[in-house]
Each structure stands twice: as structure tokens, then as C-alpha cells.
Amino acid sequence: MDNLILILYNVVLSLWVGGIAILSFLITPVIFKSFTRIKAGTIVGYIFPRYFVYNLVLAVLAFFLLMFLYKSSVKFAYYLSVLLAATAVCINVIHLKVIHPAAKHIKSDIQKLRTPLVCDTLKLKRLTVAFKKIHRTSIILNLVVFTEGVMLLILYTFITRSGAGS
């Protein structure tokens, strides 16, 4: 049973890190190079809500799988892994429930102000600054979750050392 849990945990971490790497460092840049900024923003606007759910599910799975690995783990690596997985769950919830909806709302307001009938450049500028700030926060948190996944993969080698350092 422990071997199955370890395999599942490894697969979850691999999907976590690989998914973030592919979307953040490959797919998103290609979308923004291939389309206008507005069209690219629309495309990633469809992808990111699903991406945040995907990351949240993987973080929750990693957290729960860790619960089954306690007895076979180096305790420091285990507790650090639990902390990293728990914070990743929290960050992904914040992304899904706070940051993405706020960014979507600001983006919608910006698009409304870009119509020919509405010309409030000061408000447009404030909204653009607000969007850039929330986008920057999103990028930073995404990199934190990516780094947590990498660290969990590294700590995985210590978790698999049965009874060492207990």
C-alpha cells in the first residue's frame, strides 16, 4: 500500500510541476507572441480558471497523500512537505477565489472604458495600474507554487527513505 501511495504522490507532484512549467513557460508566452494582447488575454482568460482548479486539485491530493506517508518518512522532510503542500493549497484557493475574479473584473472594466463612447483616460490608467499589480501578484504566487512543487519533489527522496532519521 505504501508503494502505491508513493507512486501516486510522485505522479501528482510531476503533474503539478510539469503543468505549471508547460503553461507558464511555454504555452502562455507562445499565445502572447502569436496573438494581439487583447486576443491573447481572452484566450488565457479561458484557460486560467481551469488551470487554478487543476493546481488546487493536485495540491489537495499531494496534501492528503502525505497523510499516509508519515510512518515511512524522515520527520523533518515530512513536516516541511506538509507545510509546503498546505501553503500551496491556500495559495491556489486565493488564486481561484480572490485573484482571478478580481483580475477578471478589472479587465472587464478596462474593456468597457476602451469603447469609443467612453473616454475616461484617468480611470483607464488607474485600472491598468491595478491590473498590472494584481497580475504581478498572480505571477509571484504562481512561481511560489511552482517552487513548492519542485521542493516537494526534492523532499520526496527523503520521504521515501523508510525510517531514516526518525
N, CA and C atoms as an extended XYZ file, in Angstrom:
498
Properties=species:S:1:pos:R:3:atomname:S:1:resname:S:1:resid:I:1 pbc="F F F"
N         0.824       -1.206        0.000 N   MET     1
C         0.000        0.000        0.000 CA  MET     1
C         0.865        1.265        0.000 C   MET     1
N         1.948        1.258        0.831 N   ASP     2
C         2.831        2.425        0.884 CA  ASP     2
C         3.445        2.711       -0.483 C   ASP     2
N         3.807        1.651       -1.221 N   ASN     3
C         4.398        1.856       -2.549 CA  ASN     3
C         3.406        2.521       -3.498 C   ASN     3
N         2.146        2.122       -3.444 N   LEU     4
C         1.124        2.727       -4.284 CA  LEU     4
C         0.945        4.203       -3.928 C   LEU     4
N         0.932        4.513       -2.641 N   ILE     5
C         0.807        5.904       -2.193 CA  ILE     5
C         2.011        6.721       -2.685 C   ILE     5
N         3.209        6.154       -2.566 N   LEU     6
C         4.416        6.852       -3.036 CA  LEU     6
C         4.371        7.107       -4.537 C   LEU     6
N         3.904        6.120       -5.286 N   ILE     7
C         3.796        6.278       -6.742 CA  ILE     7
C         2.785        7.368       -7.078 C   ILE     7
N         1.621        7.315       -6.447 N   LEU     8
C         0.594        8.331       -6.687 CA  LEU     8
C         1.093        9.723       -6.312 C   LEU     8
N         1.780        9.812       -5.178 N   TYR     9
C         2.323       11.093       -4.725 CA  TYR     9
C         3.328       11.637       -5.745 C   TYR     9
N         4.181       10.783       -6.249 N   ASN    10
C         5.173       11.179       -7.248 CA  ASN    10
C         4.491       11.640       -8.545 C   ASN    10
N         3.458       10.936       -8.968 N   VAL    11
C         2.724       11.316      -10.180 CA  VAL    11
C         2.049       12.673       -9.985 C   VAL    11
N         1.431       12.875       -8.819 N   VAL    12
C         0.763       14.146       -8.523 CA  VAL    12
C         1.773       15.298       -8.570 C   VAL    12
N         2.926       15.106       -7.931 N   LEU    13
C         3.947       16.162       -7.942 CA  LEU    13
C         4.474       16.421       -9.348 C   LEU    13
N         4.631       15.374      -10.122 N   SER    14
C         5.110       15.527      -11.501 CA  SER    14
C         4.111       16.300      -12.349 C   SER    14
N         2.825       15.983      -12.196 N   LEU    15
C         1.788       16.717      -12.927 CA  LEU    15
C         1.736       18.172      -12.466 C   LEU    15
N         1.917       18.391      -11.174 N   TRP    16
C         1.905       19.742      -10.585 CA  TRP    16
C         3.011       20.602      -11.205 C   TRP    16
N         4.248       20.136      -11.070 N   VAL    17
C         5.393       20.915      -11.551 CA  VAL    17
C         5.384       20.998      -13.079 C   VAL    17
N         5.123       19.886      -13.734 N   GLY    18
C         5.098       19.878      -15.194 CA  GLY    18
C         3.997       20.761      -15.765 C   GLY    18
N         2.829       20.723      -15.151 N   GLY    19
C         1.710       21.540      -15.617 CA  GLY    19
C         2.008       23.020      -15.515 C   GLY    19
N         2.561       23.428      -14.379 N   ILE    20
C         2.902       24.837      -14.199 CA  ILE    20
C         3.996       25.244      -15.182 C   ILE    20
N         5.008       24.402      -15.318 N   ALA    21
C         6.121       24.727      -16.225 CA  ALA    21
C         5.639       24.877      -17.662 C   ALA    21
N         4.837       23.945      -18.128 N   ILE    22
C         4.378       23.988      -19.521 CA  ILE    22
C         3.503       25.214      -19.773 C   ILE    22
N         2.540       25.471      -18.871 N   LEU    23
C         1.642       26.596      -19.112 CA  LEU    23
C         2.359       27.934      -18.925 C   LEU    23
N         3.151       28.045      -17.866 N   SER    24
C         3.773       29.337      -17.543 CA  SER    24
C         4.943       29.692      -18.447 C   SER    24
N         5.743       28.702      -18.797 N   PHE    25
C         6.978       28.990      -19.513 CA  PHE    25
C         6.938       28.650      -21.001 C   PHE    25
N         5.889       27.962      -21.444 N   LEU    26
C         5.811       27.572      -22.850 CA  LEU    26
C         4.531       28.085      -23.505 C   LEU    26
N         3.379       27.622      -23.033 N   ILE    27
C         2.117       27.915      -23.709 CA  ILE    27
C         1.740       29.399      -23.640 C   ILE    27
N         1.747       29.979      -22.438 N   THR    28
C         1.337       31.382      -22.301 CA  THR    28
C         2.223       32.333      -23.113 C   THR    28
N         3.550       32.209      -23.045 N   PRO    29
C         4.362       33.096      -23.892 CA  PRO    29
C         4.078       32.929      -25.391 C   PRO    29
N         3.845       31.706      -25.832 N   VAL    30
C         3.540       31.472      -27.246 CA  VAL    30
C         2.211       32.132      -27.618 C   VAL    30
N         1.225       32.038      -26.746 N   ILE    31
C        -0.074       32.675      -27.016 CA  ILE    31
C         0.109       34.179      -27.156 C   ILE    31
N         0.874       34.790      -26.253 N   PHE    32
C         1.051       36.241      -26.307 CA  PHE    32
C         1.928       36.694      -27.479 C   PHE    32
N         2.768       35.814      -27.999 N   LYS    33
C         3.559       36.157      -29.185 CA  LYS    33
C         2.773       35.927      -30.476 C   LYS    33
N         1.762       35.063      -30.409 N   SER    34
C         1.029       34.680      -31.614 CA  SER    34
C        -0.220       35.514      -31.870 C   SER    34
N        -0.745       36.173      -30.837 N   PHE    35
C        -1.991       36.917      -30.971 CA  PHE    35
C        -1.809       38.340      -30.439 C   PHE    35
N        -2.772       39.181      -30.741 N   THR    36
C        -2.752       40.518      -30.147 CA  THR    36
C        -2.897       40.375      -28.637 C   THR    36
N        -2.515       41.404      -27.914 N   ARG    37
C        -2.583       41.345      -26.447 CA  ARG    37
C        -4.019       41.098      -25.980 C   ARG    37
N        -4.974       41.739      -26.617 N   ILE    38
C        -6.375       41.572      -26.214 CA  ILE    38
C        -6.858       40.156      -26.493 C   ILE    38
N        -6.552       39.629      -27.678 N   LYS    39
C        -6.958       38.247      -28.027 CA  LYS    39
C        -6.247       37.236      -27.129 C   LYS    39
N        -4.954       37.424      -26.893 N   ALA    40
C        -4.202       36.518      -26.022 CA  ALA    40
C        -4.779       36.552      -24.601 C   ALA    40
N        -5.109       37.751      -24.133 N   GLY    41
C        -5.718       37.881      -22.808 CA  GLY    41
C        -7.040       37.140      -22.715 C   GLY    41
N        -7.822       37.187      -23.799 N   THR    42
C        -9.090       36.449      -23.832 CA  THR    42
C        -8.839       34.946      -23.779 C   THR    42
N        -7.860       34.480      -24.540 N   ILE    43
C        -7.547       33.045      -24.570 CA  ILE    43
C        -7.098       32.564      -23.186 C   ILE    43
N        -6.127       33.257      -22.598 N   VAL    44
C        -5.656       32.807      -21.272 CA  VAL    44
C        -6.737       33.018      -20.214 C   VAL    44
N        -7.649       33.950      -20.467 N   GLY    45
C        -8.776       34.138      -19.558 CA  GLY    45
C        -9.672       32.904      -19.489 C   GLY    45
N        -9.724       32.145      -20.579 N   TYR    46
C       -10.464       30.883      -20.582 CA  TYR    46
C        -9.658       29.748      -19.950 C   TYR    46
N        -8.362       29.792      -20.103 N   ILE    47
C        -7.502       28.713      -19.604 CA  ILE    47
C        -7.289       28.798      -18.094 C   ILE    47
N        -7.007       29.992      -17.583 N   PHE    48
C        -6.551       30.115      -16.201 CA  PHE    48
C        -7.537       29.661      -15.125 C   PHE    48
N        -8.842       29.871      -15.261 N   PRO    49
C        -9.717       29.327      -14.208 CA  PRO    49
C        -9.586       27.803      -14.085 C   PRO    49
N        -9.442       27.137      -15.202 N   ARG    50
C        -9.269       25.672      -15.186 CA  ARG    50
C        -7.884       25.299      -14.651 C   ARG    50
N        -6.909       26.105      -15.004 N   TYR    51
C        -5.540       25.899      -14.533 CA  TYR    51
C        -5.473       26.006      -13.006 C   TYR    51
N        -6.163       26.992      -12.439 N   PHE    52
C        -6.145       27.149      -10.987 CA  PHE    52
C        -6.868       25.994      -10.293 C   PHE    52
N        -7.945       25.501      -10.888 N   VAL    53
C        -8.633       24.319      -10.334 CA  VAL    53
C        -7.708       23.110      -10.415 C   VAL    53
N        -7.057       22.923      -11.550 N   TYR    54
C        -6.101       21.822      -11.751 CA  TYR    54
C        -5.017       21.854      -10.675 C   TYR    54
N        -4.419       23.026      -10.473 N   ASN    55
C        -3.360       23.155       -9.463 CA  ASN    55
C        -3.893       22.916       -8.055 C   ASN    55
N        -5.093       23.398       -7.782 N   LEU    56
C        -5.692       23.193       -6.456 CA  LEU    56
C        -5.943       21.709       -6.204 C   LEU    56
N        -6.500       21.020       -7.173 N   VAL    57
C        -6.767       19.578       -7.019 CA  VAL    57
C        -5.464       18.826       -6.757 C   VAL    57
N        -4.419       19.143       -7.498 N   LEU    58
C        -3.137       18.454       -7.309 CA  LEU    58
C        -2.534       18.763       -5.940 C   LEU    58
N        -2.627       20.017       -5.486 N   ALA    59
C        -2.099       20.368       -4.166 CA  ALA    59
C        -2.873       19.654       -3.061 C   ALA    59
N        -4.189       19.588       -3.191 N   VAL    60
C        -5.014       18.872       -2.198 CA  VAL    60
C        -4.664       17.385       -2.206 C   VAL    60
N        -4.533       16.800       -3.383 N   LEU    61
C        -4.146       15.383       -3.472 CA  LEU    61
C        -2.784       15.140       -2.822 C   LEU    61
N        -1.822       16.008       -3.112 N   ALA    62
C        -0.484       15.856       -2.515 CA  ALA    62
C        -0.586       15.932       -1.001 C   ALA    62
N        -1.349       16.895       -0.502 N   PHE    63
C        -1.509       17.060        0.948 CA  PHE    63
C        -2.097       15.789        1.569 C   PHE    63
N        -3.171       15.267        0.989 N   PHE    64
C        -3.807       14.080        1.559 CA  PHE    64
C        -2.956       12.824        1.404 C   PHE    64
N        -2.255       12.691        0.306 N   LEU    65
C        -1.362       11.534        0.146 CA  LEU    65
C        -0.246       11.563        1.184 C   LEU    65
N         0.209       12.765        1.525 N   LEU    66
C         1.243       12.891        2.564 CA  LEU    66
C         0.774       12.327        3.904 C   LEU    66
N        -0.518       12.427        4.172 N   MET    67
C        -1.051       11.924        5.445 CA  MET    67
C        -0.790       10.421        5.607 C   MET    67
N        -0.695        9.717        4.494 N   PHE    68
C        -0.463        8.271        4.529 CA  PHE    68
C         1.024        7.918        4.575 C   PHE    68
N         1.891        8.899        4.443 N   LEU    69
C         3.326        8.625        4.344 CA  LEU    69
C         4.095        8.922        5.626 C   LEU    69
N         3.433        9.299        6.679 N   TYR    70
C         4.108        9.727        7.901 CA  TYR    70
C         5.067        8.680        8.452 C   TYR    70
N         4.607        7.463        8.593 N   LYS    71
C         5.419        6.447        9.274 CA  LYS    71
C         6.688        6.050        8.522 C   LYS    71
N         6.720        6.300        7.219 N   SER    72
C         7.890        5.881        6.443 CA  SER    72
C         8.787        7.053        6.058 C   SER    72
N         8.659        8.164        6.780 N   SER    73
C         9.347        9.380        6.353 CA  SER    73
C        10.404        9.849        7.337 C   SER    73
N        11.381       10.561        6.800 N   VAL    74
C        12.272       11.366        7.626 CA  VAL    74
C        11.386       12.499        8.138 C   VAL    74
N        11.303       12.662        9.442 N   LYS    75
C        10.298       13.555       10.023 CA  LYS    75
C        10.427       15.010        9.560 C   LYS    75
N        11.641       15.555        9.503 N   PHE    76
C        11.791       16.939        9.064 CA  PHE    76
C        11.273       17.113        7.638 C   PHE    76
N        11.666       16.197        6.750 N   ALA    77
C        11.225       16.270        5.352 CA  ALA    77
C         9.707       16.129        5.268 C   ALA    77
N         9.156       15.261        6.103 N   TYR    78
C         7.707       15.061        6.104 CA  TYR    78
C         6.980       16.338        6.530 C   TYR    78
N         7.380       16.913        7.664 N   TYR    79
C         6.693       18.108        8.170 CA  TYR    79
C         6.856       19.300        7.222 C   TYR    79
N         8.024       19.438        6.635 N   LEU    80
C         8.231       20.504        5.663 CA  LEU    80
C         7.358       20.274        4.429 C   LEU    80
N         7.232       19.030        4.002 N   SER    81
C         6.382       18.697        2.853 CA  SER    81
C         4.919       19.027        3.143 C   SER    81
N         4.459       18.689        4.339 N   VAL    82
C         3.076       19.003        4.715 CA  VAL    82
C         2.860       20.516        4.698 C   VAL    82
N         3.811       21.259        5.239 N   LEU    83
C         3.714       22.723        5.251 CA  LEU    83
C         3.678       23.288        3.825 C   LEU    83
N         4.553       22.798        2.961 N   LEU    84
C         4.584       23.263        1.569 CA  LEU    84
C         3.281       22.929        0.840 C   LEU    84
N         2.786       21.715        1.013 N   ALA    85
C         1.538       21.321        0.349 CA  ALA    85
C         0.360       22.147        0.874 C   ALA    85
N         0.329       22.373        2.190 N   ALA    86
C        -0.767       23.161        2.777 CA  ALA    86
C        -0.744       24.600        2.280 C   ALA    86
N         0.432       25.198        2.211 N   THR    87
C         0.502       26.577        1.710 CA  THR    87
C         0.152       26.640        0.219 C   THR    87
N         0.511       25.609       -0.520 N   ALA    88
C         0.137       25.561       -1.945 CA  ALA    88
C        -1.381       25.478       -2.094 C   ALA    88
N        -2.029       24.703       -1.232 N   VAL    89
C        -3.493       24.641       -1.256 CA  VAL    89
C        -4.058       26.039       -1.008 C   VAL    89
N        -3.559       26.706        0.022 N   CYS    90
C        -4.042       28.056        0.363 CA  CYS    90
C        -3.819       29.041       -0.779 C   CYS    90
N        -2.632       29.017       -1.367 N   ILE    91
C        -2.333       29.936       -2.470 CA  ILE    91
C        -3.250       29.668       -3.665 C   ILE    91
N        -3.478       28.395       -3.953 N   ASN    92
C        -4.354       28.067       -5.080 CA  ASN    92
C        -5.797       28.479       -4.820 C   ASN    92
N        -6.261       28.373       -3.586 N   VAL    93
C        -7.602       28.854       -3.241 CA  VAL    93
C        -7.664       30.373       -3.425 C   VAL    93
N        -6.636       31.070       -2.969 N   ILE    94
C        -6.579       32.528       -3.128 CA  ILE    94
C        -6.577       32.904       -4.617 C   ILE    94
N        -5.803       32.167       -5.402 N   HIS    95
C        -5.786       32.418       -6.850 CA  HIS    95
C        -7.181       32.249       -7.448 C   HIS    95
N        -7.811       31.138       -7.104 N   LEU    96
C        -9.096       30.776       -7.698 CA  LEU    96
C       -10.236       31.664       -7.218 C   LEU    96
N       -10.248       31.998       -5.942 N   LYS    97
C       -11.392       32.696       -5.352 CA  LYS    97
C       -11.210       34.204       -5.194 C   LYS    97
N        -9.971       34.689       -5.219 N   VAL    98
C        -9.734       36.120       -4.986 CA  VAL    98
C        -9.044       36.782       -6.179 C   VAL    98
N        -7.858       36.310       -6.505 N   ILE    99
C        -7.037       36.992       -7.505 CA  ILE    99
C        -7.641       36.918       -8.907 C   ILE    99
N        -7.993       35.720       -9.344 N   HIS   100
C        -8.546       35.603      -10.704 CA  HIS   100
C        -9.853       36.377      -10.864 C   HIS   100
N       -10.817       36.250       -9.942 N   PRO   101
C       -12.039       37.052      -10.097 CA  PRO   101
C       -11.766       38.561      -10.098 C   PRO   101
N       -10.844       39.014       -9.251 N   ALA   102
C       -10.513       40.445       -9.222 CA  ALA   102
C        -9.892       40.878      -10.542 C   ALA   102
N        -8.975       40.085      -11.066 N   ALA   103
C        -8.337       40.406      -12.347 CA  ALA   103
C        -9.371       40.418      -13.470 C   ALA   103
N       -10.261       39.454      -13.443 N   LYS   104
C       -11.310       39.367      -14.469 CA  LYS   104
C       -12.217       40.603      -14.402 C   LYS   104
N       -12.563       41.022      -13.215 N   HIS   105
C       -13.417       42.199      -13.029 CA  HIS   105
C       -12.723       43.467      -13.537 C   HIS   105
N       -11.467       43.638      -13.162 N   ILE   106
C       -10.711       44.814      -13.607 CA  ILE   106
C       -10.575       44.806      -15.126 C   ILE   106
N       -10.280       43.629      -15.681 N   LYS   107
C       -10.127       43.512      -17.129 CA  LYS   107
C       -11.428       43.868      -17.848 C   LYS   107
N       -12.543       43.455      -17.288 N   SER   108
C       -13.848       43.784      -17.852 CA  SER   108
C       -14.097       45.296      -17.817 C   SER   108
N       -13.755       45.924      -16.697 N   ASP   109
C       -13.908       47.375      -16.582 CA  ASP   109
C       -13.013       48.109      -17.587 C   ASP   109
N       -11.797       47.600      -17.785 N   ILE   110
C       -10.884       48.204      -18.757 CA  ILE   110
C       -11.478       48.109      -20.167 C   ILE   110
N       -12.021       46.950      -20.510 N   GLN   111
C       -12.602       46.769      -21.839 CA  GLN   111
C       -13.792       47.700      -22.060 C   GLN   111
N       -14.593       47.918      -21.014 N   LYS   112
C       -15.733       48.840      -21.128 CA  LYS   112
C       -15.254       50.262      -21.384 C   LYS   112
N       -14.151       50.646      -20.762 N   LEU   113
C       -13.630       52.002      -20.936 CA  LEU   113
C       -12.956       52.201      -22.288 C   LEU   113
N       -12.632       51.129      -22.955 N   ARG   114
C       -11.960       51.238      -24.261 CA  ARG   114
C       -12.950       51.395      -25.410 C   ARG   114
N       -14.234       51.432      -25.111 N   THR   115
C       -15.215       51.636      -26.175 CA  THR   115
C       -15.175       53.093      -26.612 C   THR   115
N       -15.522       53.364      -27.868 N   PRO   116
C       -15.441       54.736      -28.380 CA  PRO   116
C       -16.332       55.737      -27.638 C   PRO   116
N       -17.427       55.278      -27.047 N   LEU   117
C       -18.348       56.184      -26.371 CA  LEU   117
C       -17.847       56.620      -24.992 C   LEU   117
N       -16.971       55.839      -24.410 N   VAL   118
C       -16.473       56.139      -23.067 CA  VAL   118
C       -15.008       56.533      -23.175 C   VAL   118
N       -14.678       57.687      -22.620 N   CYS   119
C       -13.291       58.131      -22.714 CA  CYS   119
C       -12.863       58.743      -21.385 C   CYS   119
N       -12.651       57.879      -20.404 N   ASP   120
C       -12.180       58.336      -19.093 CA  ASP   120
C       -10.746       57.810      -18.943 C   ASP   120
N        -9.795       58.557      -19.496 N   THR   121
C        -8.411       58.082      -19.533 CA  THR   121
C        -7.799       57.961      -18.145 C   THR   121
N        -8.210       58.811      -17.213 N   LEU   122
C        -7.675       58.726      -15.855 CA  LEU   122
C        -8.117       57.420      -15.186 C   LEU   122
N        -9.388       57.088      -15.332 N   LYS   123
C        -9.895       55.835      -14.762 CA  LYS   123
C        -9.259       54.633      -15.457 C   LYS   123
N        -9.101       54.742      -16.771 N   LEU   124
C        -8.459       53.664      -17.525 CA  LEU   124
C        -7.033       53.441      -17.035 C   LEU   124
N        -6.324       54.524      -16.791 N   LYS   125
C        -4.954       54.427      -16.299 CA  LYS   125
C        -4.911       53.775      -14.914 C   LYS   125
N        -5.827       54.177      -14.020 N   ARG   126
C        -5.885       53.590      -12.662 CA  ARG   126
C        -6.196       52.095      -12.723 C   ARG   126
N        -7.145       51.735      -13.583 N   LEU   127
C        -7.495       50.318      -13.725 CA  LEU   127
C        -6.346       49.506      -14.316 C   LEU   127
N        -5.637       50.085      -15.265 N   THR   128
C        -4.483       49.407      -15.860 CA  THR   128
C        -3.400       49.167      -14.818 C   THR   128
N        -3.150       50.164      -13.984 N   VAL   129
C        -2.167       50.013      -12.904 CA  VAL   129
C        -2.630       48.932      -11.932 C   VAL   129
N        -3.918       48.932      -11.588 N   ALA   130
C        -4.462       47.918      -10.672 CA  ALA   130
C        -4.344       46.525      -11.275 C   ALA   130
N        -4.610       46.408      -12.587 N   PHE   131
C        -4.497       45.105      -13.245 CA  PHE   131
C        -3.052       44.625      -13.240 C   PHE   131
N        -2.124       45.519      -13.549 N   LYS   132
C        -0.706       45.133      -13.553 CA  LYS   132
C        -0.271       44.660      -12.168 C   LYS   132
N        -0.759       45.330      -11.130 N   LYS   133
C        -0.400       44.947       -9.762 CA  LYS   133
C        -0.944       43.562       -9.414 C   LYS   133
N        -2.196       43.307       -9.741 N   ILE   134
C        -2.780       42.004       -9.421 CA  ILE   134
C        -2.164       40.915      -10.296 C   ILE   134
N        -1.817       41.261      -11.535 N   HIS   135
C        -1.160       40.306      -12.425 CA  HIS   135
C         0.220       39.936      -11.880 C   HIS   135
N         0.959       40.935      -11.416 N   ARG   136
C         2.280       40.698      -10.825 CA  ARG   136
C         2.157       39.777       -9.598 C   ARG   136
N         1.168       40.048       -8.767 N   THR   137
C         0.925       39.205       -7.587 CA  THR   137
C         0.624       37.777       -8.016 C   THR   137
N        -0.184       37.633       -9.044 N   SER   138
C        -0.527       36.308       -9.560 CA  SER   138
C         0.712       35.562      -10.062 C   SER   138
N         1.572       36.264      -10.787 N   ILE   139
C         2.804       35.651      -11.297 CA  ILE   139
C         3.695       35.199      -10.140 C   ILE   139
N         3.836       36.054       -9.142 N   ILE   140
C         4.681       35.716       -7.985 CA  ILE   140
C         4.133       34.492       -7.265 C   ILE   140
N         2.826       34.479       -7.012 N   LEU   141
C         2.228       33.325       -6.324 CA  LEU   141
C         2.330       32.056       -7.166 C   LEU   141
N         2.197       32.184       -8.478 N   ASN   142
C         2.355       31.035       -9.361 CA  ASN   142
C         3.777       30.476       -9.259 C   ASN   142
N         4.768       31.368       -9.223 N   LEU   143
C         6.159       30.922       -9.078 CA  LEU   143
C         6.410       30.298       -7.703 C   LEU   143
N         5.741       30.813       -6.682 N   VAL   144
C         5.860       30.215       -5.345 CA  VAL   144
C         5.313       28.791       -5.364 C   VAL   144
N         4.142       28.600       -5.963 N   VAL   145
C         3.552       27.257       -6.035 CA  VAL   145
C         4.433       26.330       -6.875 C   VAL   145
N         4.995       26.839       -7.953 N   PHE   146
C         5.921       26.051       -8.763 CA  PHE   146
C         7.137       25.633       -7.928 C   PHE   146
N         7.714       26.590       -7.206 N   THR   147
C         8.886       26.312       -6.359 CA  THR   147
C         8.538       25.312       -5.260 C   THR   147
N         7.354       25.457       -4.690 N   GLU   148
C         6.920       24.482       -3.671 CA  GLU   148
C         6.848       23.083       -4.268 C   GLU   148
N         6.335       22.972       -5.480 N   GLY   149
C         6.271       21.668       -6.142 CA  GLY   149
C         7.648       21.078       -6.371 C   GLY   149
N         8.584       21.913       -6.817 N   VAL   150
C         9.962       21.444       -7.022 CA  VAL   150
C        10.562       20.992       -5.690 C   VAL   150
N        10.348       21.796       -4.652 N   MET   151
C        10.872       21.422       -3.326 CA  MET   151
C        10.248       20.120       -2.830 C   MET   151
N         8.968       19.923       -3.093 N   LEU   152
C         8.316       18.670       -2.702 CA  LEU   152
C         8.906       17.484       -3.454 C   LEU   152
N         9.239       17.685       -4.716 N   LEU   153
C         9.899       16.603       -5.467 CA  LEU   153
C        11.260       16.266       -4.866 C   LEU   153
N        11.993       17.279       -4.449 N   ILE   154
C        13.298       17.050       -3.816 CA  ILE   154
C        13.110       16.351       -2.474 C   ILE   154
N        12.161       16.833       -1.674 N   LEU   155
C        11.898       16.228       -0.365 CA  LEU   155
C        11.363       14.802       -0.486 C   LEU   155
N        10.761       14.498       -1.630 N   TYR   156
C        10.241       13.156       -1.894 CA  TYR   156
C        11.326       12.096       -1.689 C   TYR   156
N        12.560       12.419       -2.058 N   THR   157
C        13.644       11.451       -1.894 CA  THR   157
C        13.873       11.134       -0.412 C   THR   157
N        13.633       12.095        0.467 N   PHE   158
C        13.794       11.844        1.895 CA  PHE   158
C        12.577       11.121        2.483 C   PHE   158
N        11.420       11.408        1.934 N   ILE   159
C        10.198       10.748        2.402 CA  ILE   159
C        10.252        9.255        2.094 C   ILE   159
N        10.904        8.911        1.004 N   THR   160
C        10.951        7.500        0.599 CA  THR   160
C        12.018        6.699        1.342 C   THR   160
N        12.837        7.372        2.157 N   ARG   161
C        13.837        6.658        2.952 CA  ARG   161
C        13.183        6.143        4.226 C   ARG   161
N        12.754        4.953        4.192 N   SER   162
C        11.978        4.362        5.280 CA  SER   162
C        12.720        4.397        6.597 C   SER   162
N        12.148        5.162        7.547 N   GLY   163
C        12.653        5.181        8.915 CA  GLY   163
C        13.939        5.941        9.140 C   GLY   163
N        14.583        6.451        8.109 N   ALA   164
C        15.857        7.149        8.274 CA  ALA   164
C        15.663        8.455        9.014 C   ALA   164
N        16.467        8.731        9.990 N   GLY   165
C        16.437        9.998       10.700 CA  GLY   165
C        15.251       10.179       11.609 C   GLY   165
N        14.486        9.116       11.890 N   SER   166
C        13.284        9.246       12.726 CA  SER   166
C        13.615        9.562       14.154 C   SER   166
